[in-house]
Amino acid sequence: MSSLEKRLEAFRQLPLRAQLSLINSTASNEVLSQNQEYLQSLNRIHQECLNSATPKQKAAYEVFIKNAPD
């Protein structure tokens, strides 16, 4: 398994809120944001995890989104 595959698998294991925070941090990083394929992979995995989340996980995520600073 490549380093990128390992990072993406580790990302998949994070809670939804941590995934979103990592996506936002990566997107705002001058160097990391240049790797669009990586960002797209993070977003795809995040969406997959969100789609398979339990109702309780989704509710906690929605509260996090509503209370997040703009």
C-alpha positions in Angstrom: 0.0 0.0 0.0 1.4 3.4 -1.0 1.9 6.3 1.4 -1.1 8.1 -0.2 -3.3 5.1 0.2 -2.3 4.8 3.8 -3.1 8.4 4.4 -6.5 8.1 2.7 -7.3 5.0 4.7 -6.4 6.8 7.9 -8.5 9.7 6.9 -11.5 7.4 6.4 -11.2 6.3 10.0 -11.5 9.9 11.3 -14.8 11.3 12.7 -16.8 13.3 10.2 -16.0 16.6 11.9 -12.2 15.8 11.9 -12.5 14.9 8.2 -14.1 18.3 7.4 -11.5 20.1 9.4 -8.6 18.3 7.6 -10.2 19.1 4.2 -10.5 22.8 5.1 -7.0 22.9 6.4 -5.6 21.2 3.3 -7.6 23.5 1.0 -6.3 26.6 2.8 -2.6 25.4 2.8 -0.6 27.1 0.1 1.4 23.9 -0.8 -1.2 21.2 -0.1 -4.0 22.9 -2.0 -2.1 22.5 -5.2 -2.7 18.8 -5.2 -6.2 18.8 -6.5 -6.3 15.0 -6.9 -5.6 14.6 -3.2 -8.3 17.2 -2.2 -10.8 15.5 -4.5 -10.0 12.1 -2.9 -10.5 13.6 0.6 -13.8 15.1 -0.4 -15.0 11.9 -2.1 -14.1 9.8 1.0 -15.8 12.4 3.3 -19.0 12.2 1.2 -18.9 8.4 1.3 -18.5 8.4 5.1 -21.3 11.0 5.4 -23.6 8.8 3.3 -22.9 5.8 5.5 -23.1 7.6 8.8 -25.6 6.7 11.4 -28.5 9.2 12.1 -26.8 10.1 15.4 -23.5 10.8 13.6 -25.2 12.9 11.0 -27.1 14.9 13.7 -23.8 15.6 15.5 -22.2 16.6 12.2 -25.1 19.0 11.4 -24.8 20.7 14.8 -21.0 21.1 14.1 -21.7 22.6 10.7 -24.3 25.1 12.1 -22.0 26.2 14.9 -18.8 26.5 12.8 -17.5 30.0 12.3 -17.9 31.3 8.8 
